[in-house]
Amino acid sequence: MAVNVVMLGPPGAGKGTQAERFAREHGIPKISTGDILREAVQSGSDLGRKVKALMDRGELVNDALIIGIVRERLAKPDCTAGFVLDGFPRTVPQAEALDAIMTGRDPLIVVEMKVPDEELVRRVQRRRVCKECGTNVSAFGAGPGLVQLCERCGGELVTRSDDSETIVRDRLKVYWRDTAPMIAYYGKRSTFRSIDGAQRPEQVRLGLVAAITEMAREAGVRVNPAGSGVKTGRGATGVSARKGVGA
């Protein structure tokens, strides 16, 4: 059985960082819409060529293409043991499409990271991005100017052009407009939890692991300790089946 996770949270909540860490520690892929769009373009597939044409014209990628690319990505072998989705779905129609994609597969585990808007504005204004590799660096809990170079590649860290307070607040309005109905869509499921994302990163990580573990157990899947991989009857993947509720 697989642990299939969807991470929800507003811009600046830190869901990308937490999603990447959980995925890495549990041996499953972290999949973001930005990453799979780039992969699709690079692959030269039919969907990828359509995406490239839209991007070259400066147009937004429509739902049909996004959904098609997500379907294509989740069908790859590395998603057999599970995955962590970051940035999809964003709307109820996308959530409904994801449910259709997941027909016949293990259930989705959905986690919402909740952070007050004022804290999000503070965090995003202090966020930096590497000019060379594009890595985002969280300044949460650190004084200004303490981090100058990217730990990954040594590149210069700069403020993102879209991290002004006005732009951040506008993005939050769009997020809540589009996402509040989706949270209501998922909210009645036993495999949905909200966690406090305003804590220190390590506390958030522990809360995330606890929430996913609890929901997975209710769905009949056991999440192994971080770093142990996912054991099945024949080898290591990322999670192991457990007889219980829903099994």
Secondary structure in CASP SS format (residue, H / E / C, confidence):
PFRMAT SS
TARGET T0000
AUTHOR 0000-0000-0000
METHOD secondary structure of the structure
MODEL  1
M C 1.00
A C 1.00
V E 1.00
N E 1.00
V E 1.00
V E 1.00
M E 1.00
L E 1.00
G C 1.00
P C 1.00
P C 1.00
G C 1.00
A C 1.00
G C 1.00
K H 1.00
G H 1.00
T H 1.00
Q H 1.00
A H 1.00
E H 1.00
R H 1.00
F H 1.00
A H 1.00
R H 1.00
E H 1.00
H H 1.00
G C 1.00
I C 1.00
P C 1.00
K E 1.00
I E 1.00
S E 1.00
T H 1.00
G H 1.00
D H 1.00
I H 1.00
L H 1.00
R H 1.00
E H 1.00
A H 1.00
V H 1.00
Q H 1.00
S H 1.00
G C 1.00
S C 1.00
D H 1.00
L H 1.00
G H 1.00
R H 1.00
K H 1.00
V H 1.00
K H 1.00
A H 1.00
L H 1.00
M H 1.00
D H 1.00
R C 1.00
G C 1.00
E C 1.00
L C 1.00
V C 1.00
N C 1.00
D H 1.00
A H 1.00
L H 1.00
I H 1.00
I H 1.00
G H 1.00
I H 1.00
V H 1.00
R H 1.00
E H 1.00
R H 1.00
L H 1.00
A C 1.00
K C 1.00
P H 1.00
D H 1.00
C H 1.00
T C 1.00
A C 1.00
G E 1.00
F E 1.00
V E 1.00
L E 1.00
D E 1.00
G C 1.00
F C 1.00
P C 1.00
R C 1.00
T C 1.00
V H 1.00
P H 1.00
Q H 1.00
A H 1.00
E H 1.00
A H 1.00
L H 1.00
D H 1.00
A H 1.00
I H 1.00
M C 1.00
T C 1.00
G C 1.00
R C 1.00
D C 1.00
P C 1.00
L E 1.00
I E 1.00
V E 1.00
V E 1.00
E E 1.00
M E 1.00
K E 1.00
V C 1.00
P C 1.00
D H 1.00
E H 1.00
E H 1.00
L H 1.00
V H 1.00
R H 1.00
R H 1.00
V H 1.00
Q H 1.00
R C 1.00
R C 1.00
R E 1.00
V E 1.00
C E 1.00
K C 1.00
E C 1.00
C C 1.00
G C 1.00
T C 1.00
N E 1.00
V E 1.00
S C 1.00
A C 1.00
F C 1.00
G C 1.00
A C 1.00
G C 1.00
P C 1.00
G C 1.00
L C 1.00
V C 1.00
Q C 1.00
L E 1.00
C C 1.00
E C 1.00
R C 1.00
C C 1.00
G C 1.00
G C 1.00
E E 1.00
L E 1.00
V E 1.00
T C 1.00
R C 1.00
S C 1.00
D C 1.00
D C 1.00
S C 1.00
E H 1.00
T H 1.00
I H 1.00
V H 1.00
R H 1.00
D H 1.00
R H 1.00
L H 1.00
K H 1.00
V H 1.00
Y H 1.00
W H 1.00
R H 1.00
D H 1.00
T H 1.00
A H 1.00
P H 1.00
M H 1.00
I H 1.00
A H 1.00
Y H 1.00
Y H 1.00
G H 1.00
K C 1.00
R C 1.00
S C 1.00
T C 1.00
F E 1.00
R E 1.00
S E 1.00
I E 1.00
D E 1.00
G C 1.00
A C 1.00
Q C 1.00
R C 1.00
P H 1.00
E H 1.00
Q H 1.00
V H 1.00
R H 1.00
L H 1.00
G H 1.00
L H 1.00
V H 1.00
A H 1.00
A H 1.00
I H 1.00
T H 1.00
E H 1.00
M H 1.00
A H 1.00
R H 1.00
E H 1.00
A C 1.00
G C 1.00
V E 1.00
R E 1.00
V C 1.00
N C 1.00
P C 1.00
A C 1.00
G C 1.00
S C 1.00
G C 1.00
V C 1.00
K E 1.00
T C 1.00
G C 1.00
R C 1.00
G C 1.00
A E 1.00
T C 1.00
G C 1.00
V C 1.00
S E 1.00
A E 1.00
R C 1.00
K C 1.00
G C 1.00
V C 1.00
G C 1.00
A C 1.00
END
